[in-house]
Amino acid sequence: MAKVEIRSESCKSCQYCIKFCPRGVLAIGNEVNSKGYEYVAAVNMDACVGCCICARMCPDAAIEVYK
């Protein structure tokens, strides 16, 4: 199973990772970072296959995927 880590302070809530994830693993969380953005959270990790599309789409390199 893959693991997705999101660096909350780097996330600007652009939602590219959410839009491009083929498995619906990510969603906007309820917490806010120090810059005032509601950052992305992994909400459906059981569906993650480790394709890394979310990490490649992130313009701020806020996502790491571990297989």
PDB file of N, CA, C, O and CB in Angstrom:
ATOM      1  N   MET A   1       0.836  -1.183   0.000  1.00  0.00           N
ATOM      2  CA  MET A   1       0.000   0.000   0.000  1.00  0.00           C
ATOM      3  C   MET A   1       0.879   1.245   0.000  1.00  0.00           C
ATOM      4  O   MET A   1       1.934   1.271   0.634  1.00  0.00           O
ATOM      5  CB  MET A   1      -0.950  -0.001   1.212  1.00  0.00           C
ATOM      6  N   ALA A   2       0.443   2.256  -0.704  1.00  0.00           N
ATOM      7  CA  ALA A   2       1.192   3.507  -0.805  1.00  0.00           C
ATOM      8  C   ALA A   2       0.836   4.440   0.349  1.00  0.00           C
ATOM      9  O   ALA A   2      -0.186   4.276   1.015  1.00  0.00           O
ATOM     10  CB  ALA A   2       0.915   4.196  -2.153  1.00  0.00           C
ATOM     11  N   LYS A   3       1.701   5.411   0.560  1.00  0.00           N
ATOM     12  CA  LYS A   3       1.479   6.407   1.598  1.00  0.00           C
ATOM     13  C   LYS A   3       1.663   7.788   0.978  1.00  0.00           C
ATOM     14  O   LYS A   3       2.650   8.029   0.283  1.00  0.00           O
ATOM     15  CB  LYS A   3       2.449   6.195   2.808  1.00  0.00           C
ATOM     16  N   VAL A   4       0.733   8.684   1.219  1.00  0.00           N
ATOM     17  CA  VAL A   4       0.806  10.047   0.701  1.00  0.00           C
ATOM     18  C   VAL A   4       1.038  10.993   1.871  1.00  0.00           C
ATOM     19  O   VAL A   4       0.290  10.980   2.849  1.00  0.00           O
ATOM     20  CB  VAL A   4      -0.492  10.430  -0.082  1.00  0.00           C
ATOM     21  N   GLU A   5       2.079  11.813   1.765  1.00  0.00           N
ATOM     22  CA  GLU A   5       2.366  12.822   2.790  1.00  0.00           C
ATOM     23  C   GLU A   5       2.232  14.194   2.159  1.00  0.00           C
ATOM     24  O   GLU A   5       2.787  14.454   1.092  1.00  0.00           O
ATOM     25  CB  GLU A   5       3.791  12.627   3.406  1.00  0.00           C
ATOM     26  N   ILE A   6       1.496  15.067   2.820  1.00  0.00           N
ATOM     27  CA  ILE A   6       1.299  16.419   2.333  1.00  0.00           C
ATOM     28  C   ILE A   6       1.943  17.387   3.311  1.00  0.00           C
ATOM     29  O   ILE A   6       1.643  17.369   4.504  1.00  0.00           O
ATOM     30  CB  ILE A   6      -0.206  16.734   2.147  1.00  0.00           C
ATOM     31  N   ARG A   7       2.826  18.230   2.801  1.00  0.00           N
ATOM     32  CA  ARG A   7       3.435  19.273   3.628  1.00  0.00           C
ATOM     33  C   ARG A   7       2.441  20.432   3.681  1.00  0.00           C
ATOM     34  O   ARG A   7       2.354  21.240   2.756  1.00  0.00           O
ATOM     35  CB  ARG A   7       4.844  19.736   3.054  1.00  0.00           C
ATOM     36  N   SER A   8       1.709  20.494   4.763  1.00  0.00           N
ATOM     37  CA  SER A   8       0.597  21.448   4.875  1.00  0.00           C
ATOM     38  C   SER A   8       1.021  22.898   4.682  1.00  0.00           C
ATOM     39  O   SER A   8       0.273  23.690   4.108  1.00  0.00           O
ATOM     40  CB  SER A   8      -0.062  21.302   6.218  1.00  0.00           C
ATOM     41  N   GLU A   9       2.200  23.249   5.151  1.00  0.00           N
ATOM     42  CA  GLU A   9       2.649  24.642   5.023  1.00  0.00           C
ATOM     43  C   GLU A   9       2.997  25.028   3.581  1.00  0.00           C
ATOM     44  O   GLU A   9       3.046  26.215   3.259  1.00  0.00           O
ATOM     45  CB  GLU A   9       3.857  24.873   5.912  1.00  0.00           C
ATOM     46  N   SER A  10       3.235  24.056   2.725  1.00  0.00           N
ATOM     47  CA  SER A  10       3.547  24.335   1.325  1.00  0.00           C
ATOM     48  C   SER A  10       2.302  24.348   0.442  1.00  0.00           C
ATOM     49  O   SER A  10       2.345  24.861  -0.676  1.00  0.00           O
ATOM     50  CB  SER A  10       4.531  23.310   0.802  1.00  0.00           C
ATOM     51  N   CYS A  11       1.208  23.796   0.925  1.00  0.00           N
ATOM     52  CA  CYS A  11      -0.023  23.665   0.126  1.00  0.00           C
ATOM     53  C   CYS A  11      -0.745  25.008   0.039  1.00  0.00           C
ATOM     54  O   CYS A  11      -0.968  25.676   1.049  1.00  0.00           O
ATOM     55  CB  CYS A  11      -0.963  22.591   0.738  1.00  0.00           C
ATOM     56  N   LYS A  12      -1.110  25.394  -1.205  1.00  0.00           N
ATOM     57  CA  LYS A  12      -1.874  26.621  -1.430  1.00  0.00           C
ATOM     58  C   LYS A  12      -3.305  26.321  -1.878  1.00  0.00           C
ATOM     59  O   LYS A  12      -4.004  27.209  -2.366  1.00  0.00           O
ATOM     60  CB  LYS A  12      -1.176  27.491  -2.472  1.00  0.00           C
ATOM     61  N   SER A  13      -3.731  25.089  -1.714  1.00  0.00           N
ATOM     62  CA  SER A  13      -5.103  24.677  -2.007  1.00  0.00           C
ATOM     63  C   SER A  13      -5.512  24.925  -3.458  1.00  0.00           C
ATOM     64  O   SER A  13      -6.647  25.318  -3.729  1.00  0.00           O
ATOM     65  CB  SER A  13      -6.051  25.400  -1.092  1.00  0.00           C
ATOM     66  N   CYS A  14      -4.595  24.698  -4.377  1.00  0.00           N
ATOM     67  CA  CYS A  14      -4.913  24.869  -5.806  1.00  0.00           C
ATOM     68  C   CYS A  14      -5.823  23.742  -6.305  1.00  0.00           C
ATOM     69  O   CYS A  14      -6.540  23.908  -7.292  1.00  0.00           O
ATOM     70  CB  CYS A  14      -3.614  24.912  -6.648  1.00  0.00           C
ATOM     71  N   GLN A  15      -5.788  22.606  -5.623  1.00  0.00           N
ATOM     72  CA  GLN A  15      -6.621  21.433  -5.877  1.00  0.00           C
ATOM     73  C   GLN A  15      -6.282  20.671  -7.155  1.00  0.00           C
ATOM     74  O   GLN A  15      -7.077  19.843  -7.599  1.00  0.00           O
ATOM     75  CB  GLN A  15      -8.039  21.849  -5.932  1.00  0.00           C
ATOM     76  N   TYR A  16      -5.132  20.929  -7.750  1.00  0.00           N
ATOM     77  CA  TYR A  16      -4.721  20.156  -8.929  1.00  0.00           C
ATOM     78  C   TYR A  16      -4.597  18.678  -8.574  1.00  0.00           C
ATOM     79  O   TYR A  16      -4.999  17.813  -9.352  1.00  0.00           O
ATOM     80  CB  TYR A  16      -3.379  20.687  -9.494  1.00  0.00           C
ATOM     81  N   CYS A  17      -4.046  18.391  -7.409  1.00  0.00           N
ATOM     82  CA  CYS A  17      -3.869  16.993  -6.992  1.00  0.00           C
ATOM     83  C   CYS A  17      -5.211  16.285  -6.870  1.00  0.00           C
ATOM     84  O   CYS A  17      -5.338  15.115  -7.231  1.00  0.00           O
ATOM     85  CB  CYS A  17      -3.114  16.922  -5.655  1.00  0.00           C
ATOM     86  N   ILE A  18      -6.197  16.987  -6.367  1.00  0.00           N
ATOM     87  CA  ILE A  18      -7.534  16.407  -6.210  1.00  0.00           C
ATOM     88  C   ILE A  18      -8.147  16.128  -7.576  1.00  0.00           C
ATOM     89  O   ILE A  18      -8.712  15.059  -7.803  1.00  0.00           O
ATOM     90  CB  ILE A  18      -8.449  17.348  -5.392  1.00  0.00           C
ATOM     91  N   LYS A  19      -8.033  17.091  -8.480  1.00  0.00           N
ATOM     92  CA  LYS A  19      -8.640  16.962  -9.808  1.00  0.00           C
ATOM     93  C   LYS A  19      -8.026  15.834 -10.628  1.00  0.00           C
ATOM     94  O   LYS A  19      -8.727  15.167 -11.389  1.00  0.00           O
ATOM     95  CB  LYS A  19      -8.505  18.263 -10.563  1.00  0.00           C
ATOM     96  N   PHE A  20      -6.727  15.618 -10.478  1.00  0.00           N
ATOM     97  CA  PHE A  20      -6.047  14.643 -11.315  1.00  0.00           C
ATOM     98  C   PHE A  20      -5.882  13.265 -10.692  1.00  0.00           C
ATOM     99  O   PHE A  20      -5.466  12.334 -11.381  1.00  0.00           O
ATOM    100  CB  PHE A  20      -4.722  15.162 -11.674  1.00  0.00           C
ATOM    101  N   CYS A  21      -6.193  13.107  -9.425  1.00  0.00           N
ATOM    102  CA  CYS A  21      -6.093  11.791  -8.783  1.00  0.00           C
ATOM    103  C   CYS A  21      -7.160  10.870  -9.369  1.00  0.00           C
ATOM    104  O   CYS A  21      -8.352  11.155  -9.255  1.00  0.00           O
ATOM    105  CB  CYS A  21      -6.253  11.906  -7.230  1.00  0.00           C
ATOM    106  N   PRO A  22      -6.743   9.770  -9.993  1.00  0.00           N
ATOM    107  CA  PRO A  22      -7.725   8.876 -10.620  1.00  0.00           C
ATOM    108  C   PRO A  22      -8.528   8.043  -9.620  1.00  0.00           C
ATOM    109  O   PRO A  22      -9.515   7.412  -9.998  1.00  0.00           O
ATOM    110  CB  PRO A  22      -7.023   7.954 -11.575  1.00  0.00           C
ATOM    111  N   ARG A  23      -8.119   8.033  -8.358  1.00  0.00           N
ATOM    112  CA  ARG A  23      -8.765   7.166  -7.363  1.00  0.00           C
ATOM    113  C   ARG A  23      -9.509   7.927  -6.266  1.00  0.00           C
ATOM    114  O   ARG A  23     -10.071   7.298  -5.369  1.00  0.00           O
ATOM    115  CB  ARG A  23      -7.736   6.279  -6.729  1.00  0.00           C
ATOM    116  N   GLY A  24      -9.528   9.251  -6.310  1.00  0.00           N
ATOM    117  CA  GLY A  24     -10.249  10.029  -5.301  1.00  0.00           C
ATOM    118  C   GLY A  24      -9.659   9.937  -3.909  1.00  0.00           C
ATOM    119  O   GLY A  24     -10.389   9.887  -2.918  1.00  0.00           O
ATOM    120  N   VAL A  25      -8.339   9.916  -3.834  1.00  0.00           N
ATOM    121  CA  VAL A  25      -7.655   9.743  -2.548  1.00  0.00           C
ATOM    122  C   VAL A  25      -7.619  11.043  -1.741  1.00  0.00           C
ATOM    123  O   VAL A  25      -7.648  11.004  -0.511  1.00  0.00           O
ATOM    124  CB  VAL A  25      -6.229   9.236  -2.776  1.00  0.00           C
ATOM    125  N   LEU A  26      -7.559  12.176  -2.409  1.00  0.00           N
ATOM    126  CA  LEU A  26      -7.344  13.455  -1.738  1.00  0.00           C
ATOM    127  C   LEU A  26      -8.598  14.327  -1.710  1.00  0.00           C
ATOM    128  O   LEU A  26      -9.471  14.209  -2.569  1.00  0.00           O
ATOM    129  CB  LEU A  26      -6.225  14.204  -2.415  1.00  0.00           C
ATOM    130  N   ALA A  27      -8.671  15.204  -0.706  1.00  0.00           N
ATOM    131  CA  ALA A  27      -9.760  16.167  -0.581  1.00  0.00           C
ATOM    132  C   ALA A  27      -9.249  17.363   0.221  1.00  0.00           C
ATOM    133  O   ALA A  27      -8.213  17.284   0.881  1.00  0.00           O
ATOM    134  CB  ALA A  27     -11.019  15.519   0.102  1.00  0.00           C
ATOM    135  N   ILE A  28      -9.980  18.459   0.158  1.00  0.00           N
ATOM    136  CA  ILE A  28      -9.625  19.616   0.972  1.00  0.00           C
ATOM    137  C   ILE A  28      -9.979  19.283   2.417  1.00  0.00           C
ATOM    138  O   ILE A  28     -11.090  18.849   2.720  1.00  0.00           O
ATOM    139  CB  ILE A  28     -10.364  20.920   0.484  1.00  0.00           C
ATOM    140  N   GLY A  29      -9.014  19.497   3.290  1.00  0.00           N
ATOM    141  CA  GLY A  29      -9.224  19.217   4.711  1.00  0.00           C
ATOM    142  C   GLY A  29      -9.942  20.358   5.411  1.00  0.00           C
ATOM    143  O   GLY A  29     -10.295  21.360   4.790  1.00  0.00           O
ATOM    144  N   ASN A  30     -10.150  20.198   6.689  1.00  0.00           N
ATOM    145  CA  ASN A  30     -10.846  21.210   7.490  1.00  0.00           C
ATOM    146  C   ASN A  30      -9.901  22.144   8.220  1.00  0.00           C
ATOM    147  O   ASN A  30     -10.336  23.129   8.817  1.00  0.00           O
ATOM    148  CB  ASN A  30     -11.747  20.542   8.486  1.00  0.00           C
ATOM    149  N   GLU A  31      -8.607  21.841   8.177  1.00  0.00           N
ATOM    150  CA  GLU A  31      -7.640  22.657   8.900  1.00  0.00           C
ATOM    151  C   GLU A  31      -7.007  23.686   7.974  1.00  0.00           C
ATOM    152  O   GLU A  31      -6.991  23.517   6.755  1.00  0.00           O
ATOM    153  CB  GLU A  31      -6.558  21.774   9.532  1.00  0.00           C
ATOM    154  N   VAL A  32      -6.488  24.754   8.570  1.00  0.00           N
ATOM    155  CA  VAL A  32      -5.904  25.866   7.822  1.00  0.00           C
ATOM    156  C   VAL A  32      -4.432  25.994   8.205  1.00  0.00           C
ATOM    157  O   VAL A  32      -4.079  25.898   9.381  1.00  0.00           O
ATOM    158  CB  VAL A  32      -6.672  27.201   8.101  1.00  0.00           C
ATOM    159  N   ASN A  33      -3.563  26.213   7.193  1.00  0.00           N
ATOM    160  CA  ASN A  33      -2.140  26.403   7.487  1.00  0.00           C
ATOM    161  C   ASN A  33      -1.873  27.859   7.882  1.00  0.00           C
ATOM    162  O   ASN A  33      -2.799  28.670   7.914  1.00  0.00           O
ATOM    163  CB  ASN A  33      -1.270  26.006   6.264  1.00  0.00           C
ATOM    164  N   SER A  34      -0.634  28.189   8.179  1.00  0.00           N
ATOM    165  CA  SER A  34      -0.295  29.529   8.669  1.00  0.00           C
ATOM    166  C   SER A  34      -0.496  30.617   7.617  1.00  0.00           C
ATOM    167  O   SER A  34      -0.528  31.801   7.952  1.00  0.00           O
ATOM    168  CB  SER A  34       1.139  29.552   9.143  1.00  0.00           C
ATOM    169  N   LYS A  35      -0.632  30.229   6.356  1.00  0.00           N
ATOM    170  CA  LYS A  35      -0.869  31.192   5.281  1.00  0.00           C
ATOM    171  C   LYS A  35      -2.357  31.407   5.014  1.00  0.00           C
ATOM    172  O   LYS A  35      -2.731  32.229   4.176  1.00  0.00           O
ATOM    173  CB  LYS A  35      -0.184  30.727   4.010  1.00  0.00           C
ATOM    174  N   GLY A  36      -3.201  30.666   5.728  1.00  0.00           N
ATOM    175  CA  GLY A  36      -4.637  30.836   5.603  1.00  0.00           C
ATOM    176  C   GLY A  36      -5.308  29.925   4.597  1.00  0.00           C
ATOM    177  O   GLY A  36      -6.481  30.121   4.280  1.00  0.00           O
ATOM    178  N   TYR A  37      -4.594  28.933   4.085  1.00  0.00           N
ATOM    179  CA  TYR A  37      -5.159  27.996   3.113  1.00  0.00           C
ATOM    180  C   TYR A  37      -5.666  26.730   3.795  1.00  0.00           C
ATOM    181  O   TYR A  37      -5.000  26.173   4.668  1.00  0.00           O
ATOM    182  CB  TYR A  37      -4.117  27.637   2.051  1.00  0.00           C
ATOM    183  N   GLU A  38      -6.838  26.288   3.391  1.00  0.00           N
ATOM    184  CA  GLU A  38      -7.299  24.963   3.807  1.00  0.00           C
ATOM    185  C   GLU A  38      -6.519  23.967   2.965  1.00  0.00           C
ATOM    186  O   GLU A  38      -6.720  23.898   1.753  1.00  0.00           O
ATOM    187  CB  GLU A  38      -8.873  24.786   3.629  1.00  0.00           C
ATOM    188  N   TYR A  39      -5.652  23.210   3.570  1.00  0.00           N
ATOM    189  CA  TYR A  39      -4.762  22.347   2.807  1.00  0.00           C
ATOM    190  C   TYR A  39      -5.364  20.974   2.538  1.00  0.00           C
ATOM    191  O   TYR A  39      -6.313  20.544   3.194  1.00  0.00           O
ATOM    192  CB  TYR A  39      -3.454  22.193   3.533  1.00  0.00           C
ATOM    193  N   VAL A  40      -4.789  20.312   1.567  1.00  0.00           N
ATOM    194  CA  VAL A  40      -5.262  19.008   1.109  1.00  0.00           C
ATOM    195  C   VAL A  40      -4.912  17.930   2.133  1.00  0.00           C
ATOM    196  O   VAL A  40      -3.887  17.998   2.812  1.00  0.00           O
ATOM    197  CB  VAL A  40      -4.654  18.662  -0.268  1.00  0.00           C
ATOM    198  N   ALA A  41      -5.787  16.944   2.221  1.00  0.00           N
ATOM    199  CA  ALA A  41      -5.563  15.805   3.114  1.00  0.00           C
ATOM    200  C   ALA A  41      -5.871  14.514   2.362  1.00  0.00           C
ATOM    201  O   ALA A  41      -6.722  14.483   1.473  1.00  0.00           O
ATOM    202  CB  ALA A  41      -6.440  15.919   4.400  1.00  0.00           C
ATOM    203  N   ALA A  42      -5.172  13.464   2.732  1.00  0.00           N
ATOM    204  CA  ALA A  42      -5.445  12.139   2.166  1.00  0.00           C
ATOM    205  C   ALA A  42      -6.611  11.552   2.953  1.00  0.00           C
ATOM    206  O   ALA A  42      -6.481  11.265   4.143  1.00  0.00           O
ATOM    207  CB  ALA A  42      -4.167  11.194   2.227  1.00  0.00           C
ATOM    208  N   VAL A  43      -7.753  11.373   2.286  1.00  0.00           N
ATOM    209  CA  VAL A  43      -8.958  10.923   2.978  1.00  0.00           C
ATOM    210  C   VAL A  43      -9.367   9.501   2.613  1.00  0.00           C
ATOM    211  O   VAL A  43     -10.221   8.909   3.273  1.00  0.00           O
ATOM    212  CB  VAL A  43     -10.091  11.859   2.677  1.00  0.00           C
ATOM    213  N   ASN A  44      -8.765   8.956   1.571  1.00  0.00           N
ATOM    214  CA  ASN A  44      -9.147   7.620   1.105  1.00  0.00           C
ATOM    215  C   ASN A  44      -7.891   6.819   0.755  1.00  0.00           C
ATOM    216  O   ASN A  44      -7.728   6.368  -0.379  1.00  0.00           O
ATOM    217  CB  ASN A  44     -10.099   7.714  -0.125  1.00  0.00           C
ATOM    218  N   MET A  45      -7.015   6.651   1.733  1.00  0.00           N
ATOM    219  CA  MET A  45      -5.715   6.012   1.476  1.00  0.00           C
ATOM    220  C   MET A  45      -5.836   4.573   0.978  1.00  0.00           C
ATOM    221  O   MET A  45      -4.950   4.095   0.269  1.00  0.00           O
ATOM    222  CB  MET A  45      -4.881   6.033   2.735  1.00  0.00           C
ATOM    223  N   ASP A  46      -6.897   3.886   1.330  1.00  0.00           N
ATOM    224  CA  ASP A  46      -7.068   2.502   0.875  1.00  0.00           C
ATOM    225  C   ASP A  46      -7.175   2.408  -0.642  1.00  0.00           C
ATOM    226  O   ASP A  46      -6.881   1.363  -1.221  1.00  0.00           O
ATOM    227  CB  ASP A  46      -8.304   1.889   1.514  1.00  0.00           C
ATOM    228  N   ALA A  47      -7.593   3.488  -1.286  1.00  0.00           N
ATOM    229  CA  ALA A  47      -7.743   3.500  -2.741  1.00  0.00           C
ATOM    230  C   ALA A  47      -6.452   3.863  -3.473  1.00  0.00           C
ATOM    231  O   ALA A  47      -6.359   3.681  -4.687  1.00  0.00           O
ATOM    232  CB  ALA A  47      -8.829   4.469  -3.132  1.00  0.00           C
ATOM    233  N   CYS A  48      -5.463   4.370  -2.753  1.00  0.00           N
ATOM    234  CA  CYS A  48      -4.216   4.832  -3.376  1.00  0.00           C
ATOM    235  C   CYS A  48      -3.398   3.658  -3.927  1.00  0.00           C
ATOM    236  O   CYS A  48      -3.162   2.665  -3.239  1.00  0.00           O
ATOM    237  CB  CYS A  48      -3.376   5.626  -2.359  1.00  0.00           C
ATOM    238  N   VAL A  49      -2.977   3.801  -5.176  1.00  0.00           N
ATOM    239  CA  VAL A  49      -2.147   2.778  -5.816  1.00  0.00           C
ATOM    240  C   VAL A  49      -0.709   3.254  -6.012  1.00  0.00           C
ATOM    241  O   VAL A  49       0.105   2.539  -6.597  1.00  0.00           O
ATOM    242  CB  VAL A  49      -2.748   2.380  -7.161  1.00  0.00           C
ATOM    243  N   GLY A  50      -0.390   4.456  -5.527  1.00  0.00           N
ATOM    244  CA  GLY A  50       0.973   4.974  -5.623  1.00  0.00           C
ATOM    245  C   GLY A  50       1.364   5.441  -7.015  1.00  0.00           C
ATOM    246  O   GLY A  50       2.534   5.349  -7.385  1.00  0.00           O
ATOM    247  N   CYS A  51       0.422   5.936  -7.786  1.00  0.00           N
ATOM    248  CA  CYS A  51       0.721   6.363  -9.160  1.00  0.00           C
ATOM    249  C   CYS A  51       1.532   7.659  -9.219  1.00  0.00           C
ATOM    250  O   CYS A  51       2.163   7.939 -10.238  1.00  0.00           O
ATOM    251  CB  CYS A  51      -0.570   6.544  -9.933  1.00  0.00           C
ATOM    252  N   CYS A  52       1.527   8.449  -8.148  1.00  0.00           N
ATOM    253  CA  CYS A  52       2.296   9.691  -8.015  1.00  0.00           C
ATOM    254  C   CYS A  52       1.804  10.834  -8.890  1.00  0.00           C
ATOM    255  O   CYS A  52       2.502  11.840  -9.023  1.00  0.00           O
ATOM    256  CB  CYS A  52       3.720   9.424  -8.334  1.00  0.00           C
ATOM    257  N   ILE A  53       0.636  10.713  -9.486  1.00  0.00           N
ATOM    258  CA  ILE A  53       0.113  11.804 -10.304  1.00  0.00           C
ATOM    259  C   ILE A  53      -0.089  13.049  -9.448  1.00  0.00           C
ATOM    260  O   ILE A  53       0.193  14.160  -9.898  1.00  0.00           O
ATOM    261  CB  ILE A  53      -1.212  11.395 -10.981  1.00  0.00           C
ATOM    262  N   CYS A  54      -0.569  12.879  -8.231  1.00  0.00           N
ATOM    263  CA  CYS A  54      -0.792  14.026  -7.351  1.00  0.00           C
ATOM    264  C   CYS A  54       0.511  14.793  -7.105  1.00  0.00           C
ATOM    265  O   CYS A  54       0.532  16.023  -7.159  1.00  0.00           O
ATOM    266  CB  CYS A  54      -1.395  13.563  -6.013  1.00  0.00           C
ATOM    267  N   ALA A  55       1.578  14.072  -6.840  1.00  0.00           N
ATOM    268  CA  ALA A  55       2.864  14.714  -6.579  1.00  0.00           C
ATOM    269  C   ALA A  55       3.414  15.415  -7.811  1.00  0.00           C
ATOM    270  O   ALA A  55       4.010  16.487  -7.702  1.00  0.00           O
ATOM    271  CB  ALA A  55       3.864  13.692  -6.085  1.00  0.00           C
ATOM    272  N   ARG A  56       3.218  14.820  -8.980  1.00  0.00           N
ATOM    273  CA  ARG A  56       3.699  15.448 -10.218  1.00  0.00           C
ATOM    274  C   ARG A  56       2.897  16.690 -10.576  1.00  0.00           C
ATOM    275  O   ARG A  56       3.442  17.624 -11.164  1.00  0.00           O
ATOM    276  CB  ARG A  56       3.640  14.455 -11.370  1.00  0.00           C
ATOM    277  N   MET A  57       1.617  16.718 -10.233  1.00  0.00           N
ATOM    278  CA  MET A  57       0.761  17.856 -10.577  1.00  0.00           C
ATOM    279  C   MET A  57       0.915  19.029  -9.612  1.00  0.00           C
ATOM    280  O   MET A  57       0.558  20.156  -9.957  1.00  0.00           O
ATOM    281  CB  MET A  57      -0.684  17.417 -10.606  1.00  0.00           C
ATOM    282  N   CYS A  58       1.431  18.789  -8.430  1.00  0.00           N
ATOM    283  CA  CYS A  58       1.541  19.842  -7.413  1.00  0.00           C
ATOM    284  C   CYS A  58       2.597  20.879  -7.809  1.00  0.00           C
ATOM    285  O   CYS A  58       3.779  20.551  -7.907  1.00  0.00           O
ATOM    286  CB  CYS A  58       1.890  19.228  -6.039  1.00  0.00           C
ATOM    287  N   PRO A  59       2.172  22.135  -8.038  1.00  0.00           N
ATOM    288  CA  PRO A  59       3.132  23.169  -8.448  1.00  0.00           C
ATOM    289  C   PRO A  59       4.074  23.597  -7.324  1.00  0.00           C
ATOM    290  O   PRO A  59       5.087  24.249  -7.577  1.00  0.00           O
ATOM    291  CB  PRO A  59       2.389  24.379  -8.961  1.00  0.00           C
ATOM    292  N   ASP A  60       3.746  23.236  -6.095  1.00  0.00           N
ATOM    293  CA  ASP A  60       4.566  23.639  -4.952  1.00  0.00           C
ATOM    294  C   ASP A  60       5.339  22.492  -4.331  1.00  0.00           C
ATOM    295  O   ASP A  60       5.943  22.658  -3.271  1.00  0.00           O
ATOM    296  CB  ASP A  60       3.704  24.270  -3.910  1.00  0.00           C
ATOM    297  N   ALA A  61       5.333  21.334  -4.970  1.00  0.00           N
ATOM    298  CA  ALA A  61       6.047  20.149  -4.482  1.00  0.00           C
ATOM    299  C   ALA A  61       5.711  19.859  -3.024  1.00  0.00           C
ATOM    300  O   ALA A  61       6.592  19.562  -2.218  1.00  0.00           O
ATOM    301  CB  ALA A  61       7.560  20.335  -4.641  1.00  0.00           C
ATOM    302  N   ALA A  62       4.425  19.950  -2.699  1.00  0.00           N
ATOM    303  CA  ALA A  62       3.967  19.753  -1.322  1.00  0.00           C
ATOM    304  C   ALA A  62       3.585  18.310  -1.030  1.00  0.00           C
ATOM    305  O   ALA A  62       3.186  17.990   0.090  1.00  0.00           O
ATOM    306  CB  ALA A  62       2.787  20.650  -1.038  1.00  0.00           C
ATOM    307  N   ILE A  63       3.705  17.425  -2.033  1.00  0.00           N
ATOM    308  CA  ILE A  63       3.237  16.045  -1.856  1.00  0.00           C
ATOM    309  C   ILE A  63       4.373  15.048  -2.121  1.00  0.00           C
ATOM    310  O   ILE A  63       5.111  15.164  -3.100  1.00  0.00           O
ATOM    311  CB  ILE A  63       2.041  15.755  -2.798  1.00  0.00           C
ATOM    312  N   GLU A  64       4.487  14.084  -1.233  1.00  0.00           N
ATOM    313  CA  GLU A  64       5.418  12.973  -1.394  1.00  0.00           C
ATOM    314  C   GLU A  64       4.602  11.688  -1.364  1.00  0.00           C
ATOM    315  O   GLU A  64       3.708  11.533  -0.532  1.00  0.00           O
ATOM    316  CB  GLU A  64       6.528  12.978  -0.277  1.00  0.00           C
ATOM    317  N   VAL A  65       4.912  10.770  -2.271  1.00  0.00           N
ATOM    318  CA  VAL A  65       4.234   9.481  -2.299  1.00  0.00           C
ATOM    319  C   VAL A  65       5.281   8.396  -2.068  1.00  0.00           C
ATOM    320  O   VAL A  65       6.309   8.352  -2.743  1.00  0.00           O
ATOM    321  CB  VAL A  65       3.474   9.261  -3.655  1.00  0.00           C
ATOM    322  N   TYR A  66       5.000   7.525  -1.106  1.00  0.00           N
ATOM    323  CA  TYR A  66       5.886   6.422  -0.780  1.00  0.00           C
ATOM    324  C   TYR A  66       5.175   5.114  -1.094  1.00  0.00           C
ATOM    325  O   TYR A  66       4.034   4.901  -0.683  1.00  0.00           O
ATOM    326  CB  TYR A  66       6.323   6.476   0.708  1.00  0.00           C
ATOM    327  N   LYS A  67       5.848   4.256  -1.813  1.00  0.00           N
ATOM    328  CA  LYS A  67       5.258   2.963  -2.167  1.00  0.00           C
ATOM    329  C   LYS A  67       5.739   1.882  -1.240  1.00  0.00           C
ATOM    330  O   LYS A  67       5.348   0.724  -1.386  1.00  0.00           O
ATOM    331  CB  LYS A  67       5.586   2.595  -3.604  1.00  0.00           C
TER     332      LYS A  67
END
